[in-house]
Amino acid sequence: GENVEQHPSTLSVQEGDSAVIKCTYSDSASNYFPWYKQELGKGPQLIIDIRSNVGEKKDQRIAVTLNKTAKHFSLHITETQPEDSAVYFCAGGNDYKLSFGAGTTVTVRA
Amino acid sequence: EAGVVQSPRYKIIEKKQPVAFWCNPISGHNTLYWYRQNLGQGPELLIRYENEEAVDDSQLPKDRFSAERLKGVDSTLKIQPAELGDSAVYLCASSLNSLISFTGELFFGEGSRLTVL
């Protein structure tokens, strides 16, 4: 099955700086790579996703890049704000089955 | 629009006791998932339903876990008997998958936190 690894496990950034989270996957058949944000006591919520036929996708301050050859994908958050503090999960697989990374706890310092 | 509703939010039980979790998905969502999230880890799929049919239960420990989705709407996940290692957050998610619309987005509930003593 698919194995997704995520780094770093924790990330502390100054407000206004950028944050980057990286993930690798093992199954070359995987074609769907979403990113979820989980706030304390809540369920994960989709923030952005990318499919294998696209190399990059952007939504306001959030962007995701995918390198199929290297089997890695990354989340970029620019101009970080206090409300960006949360746990972020990458996932890989297909529309029916996803494997999640272990998560990155992002703390934005004011 | 109401989101995915789960209950109870918290449950503390002694080992070997039974426990059940309930999930009401978003109205109209035909696909329902149960995930387990251990502390400091990402969600792990336990079972996926398409309407009332369990189409992927390969990760469900069938010796002690069972699930059902009657009438293709609400779902219940049961553990009997519970073990110490079952302590985790149990997340329910739903999605709308059809020939016309399939975004892949999962809508998660807030989860049921189980503590087994």
Interface residues (C-beta under 8 A of the other chain):
Chain A: V4 Q6 Y32 P34 Y36 G41 K42 G43 P44 Q45 L46 D49 F89 A91 D95 Y96 K97 L98 F100 G101 A102 G103
Chain B: V4 G40 Q41 G42 P43 E44 L45 R48 D56 L91 A93 N97 F102 G104 E105 L106 F108 G109 E110 G111
